Amino acid sequence: MGIAIHYNGIQYEENDLKHYTESHPALIFARDWLSGQNEFIISTSGSTGKPKEIVLKRAAMEASANRTLSYFGLKPGNKALLCMNASTVGSKMMVVRSLLGGLHLQIADPTPNPFQNIYESFDFVPLVPLQLKAAIEDPLTNPKLSNVKYILLGGAPVDESLFQLLKTIKPLVYHGYGMTETCSHIALRLLNGPDPSVAYEILDGIEVKLSADKSLDIYGDITDHRWIHTNDLVELREGNKFLWLGRKDFAINTGGHKVHPELVETAIERILTEINIIQNIQISWIADAKWGQKVVLVTEGKPLFNWETVRSLLKNLLKNYEIPKSLIVVEKLHKTEAGKRDRTKTDEEIGGR
């Protein structure tokens, strides 16, 4: 099987891509790749603020792509869909996987629900969580998901409401852990099916270790054989797995205990899902003479739930020091350019209260 990328009703084969002169960023990237270019400048996601540009080497990207092809058993002629922002590392790696693996890649312009205009079957589809949630909740697109074998989620956390929805669909859904600096994911977590996991499985050939501050360090061909230090706090598990706890720079120090906002938010979202309430929330802190940093729950708009009831239910899911001591209402929760929670801005906004 030869190279075949489809976009806007046109099939681009290898020679077409080498001479591509138009403006689609994924096709421009394919042209540059086929020209033998060895280094690529890619913007990070901006998880904690403003995105920055870094350089990825061809050999590292090839290693990452081949590892993904092997993990999912993707073969020449298998069909893949690219319907995310084409400037991200995830999208560029989808092009590399297709070129190296002989996949037939269908490119669709990114939309909140890309399956509205999709009628084909696919072996492999990377999505961001909001896209998959929209496709599941839309009665016109939900049946189309049965025509997908594997879905890979990335770019944002998976909230409790989506986690519950994944139990209702046929394709196996994985969540990737990784970053631009590692050429996308270095570990995968299966979210549904008969054997879902709470831990991420580290892909073969990648080394990890805990640094002195208990955050994750990563090494391998995907990092150009350099140790990369992250701000992610993890718990290493047997079987080459780890449990993601949260980001070191977001941890709240309350009364001598470390609280990871992400884990508290997951617990609250689980409770809200069980009582059929959807509301944007965030865990933050305010200065406190007793606790140092007092854990608080911030809601976007007036809470749609009884706070004391939720606090009581949290006693079954969290340690006492992790449970928010009070509730604060804001008009709008801050987001980063990548659409993730901007914890720094929210903390600054409520810090004086």
C-alpha positions in Angstrom: 0.0 0.0 0.0 1.3 3.5 -0.9 1.0 6.8 0.8 -2.5 8.2 0.6 -3.8 11.3 2.4 -7.4 12.5 1.6 -8.6 16.1 2.2 -11.5 18.0 0.8 -12.4 15.3 -1.7 -8.8 15.1 -3.1 -6.4 12.1 -2.7 -2.8 13.1 -2.3 -0.2 10.5 -3.0 3.5 10.7 -2.4 4.4 12.7 -5.5 1.4 15.1 -4.9 2.5 15.8 -1.4 6.1 16.4 -2.4 4.9 19.2 -4.7 2.1 20.5 -2.5 1.9 24.3 -2.7 -1.3 25.2 -0.9 -1.9 26.2 2.7 -3.2 23.3 4.8 -0.7 22.9 7.7 -1.0 19.1 7.8 -0.2 18.7 4.1 2.6 21.3 4.3 4.1 19.2 7.2 3.7 16.0 5.0 5.6 17.8 2.2 8.4 18.8 4.5 8.6 15.4 6.0 8.9 13.7 2.6 11.6 16.2 1.6 13.8 14.7 4.3 13.7 17.6 6.7 15.4 16.6 10.0 14.1 19.1 12.5 10.6 20.6 13.1 9.5 23.6 15.2 6.3 22.8 17.0 4.4 24.9 19.6 3.6 23.3 23.0 0.0 23.1 24.2 0.3 25.8 26.8 -1.0 23.6 29.6 0.2 26.0 32.2 0.2 29.3 30.3 1.5 30.7 27.1 2.6 28.1 24.5 6.3 28.0 23.5 8.1 26.7 20.5 10.5 23.7 20.7 12.4 21.7 18.1 11.7 18.0 17.6 14.1 15.8 15.7 13.0 13.4 12.9 14.5 10.3 14.5 12.5 11.0 17.8 9.3 11.5 15.9 9.9 8.3 13.8 10.5 6.3 17.1 7.2 7.6 18.6 5.2 6.9 15.5 6.5 3.3 15.1 5.8 2.6 18.7 2.2 3.7 18.3 1.8 1.7 15.1 3.1 -1.4 16.9 1.0 -0.9 20.1 -2.3 -0.7 18.2 -1.3 -3.2 15.5 -1.9 -0.7 12.7 -1.0 -2.1 9.2 -0.6 -0.6 5.7 -4.0 0.2 4.3 -5.7 0.7 7.7 -7.7 3.9 7.8 -7.2 6.8 10.2 -8.9 10.1 10.7 -7.3 13.4 11.6 -9.8 16.0 12.7 -7.9 18.0 15.3 -6.0 21.3 15.2 -3.3 20.5 12.6 -0.7 22.7 14.3 -0.4 20.5 17.4 2.1 17.7 18.0 -0.7 15.2 18.1 -1.8 16.1 14.6 1.7 16.2 13.2 2.4 12.8 14.7 -0.7 11.4 13.1 0.7 12.4 9.7 4.1 10.8 10.6 2.3 7.6 11.6 0.4 7.5 8.3 3.5 8.2 6.2 5.6 5.6 8.0 2.9 3.0 8.4 1.2 3.3 5.0 -2.1 4.3 6.6 -4.8 5.9 4.6 -5.4 9.2 6.3 -8.6 11.2 6.0 -8.2 14.8 7.1 -11.3 16.7 8.2 -11.4 20.3 9.4 -11.6 20.4 13.2 -15.1 20.9 14.6 -16.7 20.4 18.0 -18.3 17.2 16.6 -16.3 15.9 13.6 -18.5 12.9 13.1 -21.4 15.1 11.8 -19.8 15.0 8.3 -18.1 11.6 8.6 -19.7 8.4 7.1 -16.8 6.0 6.8 -15.2 3.4 9.1 -11.8 4.0 10.7 -9.3 1.8 12.5 -7.7 4.7 14.5 -9.0 8.1 15.4 -7.3 10.6 17.7 -9.6 13.2 19.4 -9.8 15.7 22.2 -12.2 14.8 24.9 -14.7 17.5 24.0 -15.0 16.1 20.5 -15.7 12.6 21.7 -18.2 13.8 24.3 -20.1 15.7 21.6 -20.2 12.8 19.3 -21.5 10.4 22.0 -24.2 12.8 23.1 -25.5 13.6 19.6 -28.0 10.9 18.6 -27.1 11.4 14.9 -23.4 10.7 15.4 -23.4 8.3 18.3 -24.1 5.2 16.0 -21.2 6.2 13.8 -18.8 5.6 16.6 -19.4 1.8 16.2 -17.5 2.1 12.9 -14.3 3.1 14.8 -11.9 0.4 16.3 -9.6 2.6 18.4 -9.9 6.1 19.8 -7.0 7.9 21.3 -7.8 10.9 23.5 -5.3 13.7 24.3 -4.9 17.4 24.8 -7.0 17.6 28.0 -8.1 15.6 31.0 -11.1 13.2 30.8 -13.8 14.3 33.2 -16.1 12.0 35.1 -19.1 12.6 32.9 -17.2 11.5 29.8 -15.7 8.6 31.6 -19.2 7.3 32.3 -20.3 7.9 28.7 -17.4 5.8 27.4 -19.0 2.7 29.0 -21.8 3.0 26.4 -19.8 2.9 23.2 -18.1 0.1 21.2 -14.6 1.4 20.3 -11.8 1.0 22.8 -10.8 4.4 24.1 -7.3 5.2 25.3 -6.1 8.3 27.0 -2.5 9.3 26.3 0.0 10.7 28.7 2.8 12.8 27.0 3.8 16.2 25.8 5.2 18.0 22.9 8.7 17.3 24.1 8.1 13.6 24.0 6.5 13.6 20.5 3.1 13.0 22.0 2.2 10.0 24.3 4.7 7.9 26.1 2.1 6.0 28.1 -1.5 4.9 27.5 -4.5 4.2 29.8 -7.5 2.1 28.6 -10.6 3.9 29.7 -13.4 1.4 28.8 -14.1 -2.1 27.6 -13.9 -5.2 29.8 -10.6 -4.2 31.5 -10.3 -0.4 32.0 -7.3 0.9 34.0 -6.7 3.7 36.5 -3.0 3.6 35.6 -1.0 4.5 32.5 1.0 1.8 30.8 4.5 3.0 29.8 5.2 2.0 26.2 8.1 -0.4 25.5 11.6 1.1 25.2 10.8 4.2 27.3 12.4 4.7 30.7 10.9 6.7 33.6 12.0 7.5 37.1 11.0 9.6 40.0 13.1 12.7 40.6 13.9 13.9 44.1 10.7 15.9 44.3 8.6 12.8 43.3 7.8 14.1 39.8 8.3 12.1 36.6 11.4 12.0 34.5 11.4 10.5 31.0 14.1 9.1 28.8 14.3 7.3 25.5 14.6 7.6 21.7 11.6 9.9 21.8 13.6 12.4 23.9 16.7 12.2 21.8 18.2 10.1 24.5 18.1 12.9 27.1 16.3 12.8 30.5 13.3 15.2 30.4 12.0 16.5 33.7 8.3 17.0 34.1 6.2 18.7 36.7 3.8 15.7 36.9 3.6 13.9 40.2 3.0 10.2 39.8 2.9 7.0 41.8 4.9 4.2 40.1 3.1 0.8 39.9 4.1 -2.7 39.1 4.0 -3.8 35.4 5.6 -0.7 34.1 2.7 1.6 35.0 2.1 4.8 36.9 -0.8 6.6 38.5 -1.0 10.3 37.6 -1.6 12.4 40.7 -1.4 15.9 39.4 1.1 18.7 38.6 3.7 19.7 41.2 3.3 23.4 40.5 -0.5 23.1 41.3 -0.2 21.2 44.6 -1.8 23.0 47.6 0.0 22.9 50.9 -2.6 22.8 53.6 -1.7 22.2 57.2 1.5 20.4 56.2 -0.4 18.1 53.7 -0.1 18.2 49.9 -3.4 18.3 48.1 -3.6 17.7 44.3 -6.5 19.7 42.9 -7.0 17.4 39.9 -7.8 14.4 42.2 -10.2 16.4 44.3 -11.9 17.7 41.1 -12.3 14.2 39.8 -14.0 13.1 43.1 -16.4 16.1 43.0 -17.2 15.6 39.3 -18.0 11.9 40.0 -20.5 13.0 42.7 -22.1 15.6 40.4 -22.4 13.1 37.6 -24.2 10.6 39.8 -26.8 13.3 40.7 -27.0 14.4 37.0 -25.5 17.9 37.5 -23.1 19.4 35.1 -21.2 22.5 36.3 -17.7 23.9 35.7 -15.7 23.7 38.9 -12.2 24.1 40.1 -10.2 23.5 43.2 -8.2 26.4 44.4 -6.9 27.9 47.7 -7.0 31.1 49.8 -4.5 32.2 52.5 -5.5 31.1 55.9 -3.9 31.7 59.4 -4.6 28.1 60.5 -4.1 26.0 57.3 -1.6 28.2 55.5 -3.4 27.5 52.2 -7.1 26.6 52.7 -8.6 24.3 50.1 -11.7 25.8 48.4 -14.1 24.8 45.7 -14.7 27.4 43.0 -17.9 27.2 40.9 -18.6 29.0 37.7 -21.9 30.7 38.6 -24.2 29.9 41.5 -23.8 26.2 42.5 -26.4 23.9 41.1 -26.0 21.5 44.0 -26.3 21.5 47.8 -22.7 22.1 48.9 -23.1 20.5 52.3 -24.5 17.4 50.7 -21.5 17.2 48.4 -19.1 17.8 51.2 -20.6 14.9 53.2 -20.4 12.6 50.2 -16.7 13.5 49.7 -15.9 12.0 53.1 -16.2 8.6 51.4 -13.8 9.5 48.6 -11.2 11.8 50.0 -9.0 12.4 53.1 -10.4 15.0 55.5 -7.6 17.5 54.6 -8.4 17.2 50.9 -12.1 18.2 51.2 -12.7 21.8 50.4 -13.4 23.9 53.5 -15.6 26.5 51.7 -17.1 27.4 48.4 -16.5 30.5 46.3 -18.6 31.6 43.3 -17.0 33.4 40.2 -18.7 34.6 37.1 -16.3 32.7 34.8 -13.4 30.3 35.4 -10.2 31.2 33.6 -8.9 29.0 30.7 -5.6 28.8 29.0 -5.2 29.3 25.2 -5.4 25.5 24.9 -8.8 25.5 26.7 -7.5 24.0 29.9 -8.1 25.3 33.4 -5.9 28.3 34.0 -5.2 27.6 37.7 -2.7 30.4 38.1 -5.2 33.1 37.1 -8.0 31.6 39.1 -5.8 31.4 42.2 -4.8 35.0 41.7 -8.4 36.2 41.3 -9.6 34.6 44.5 -6.4 34.8 46.6 -7.4 38.0 48.2 -10.8 36.8 49.4 
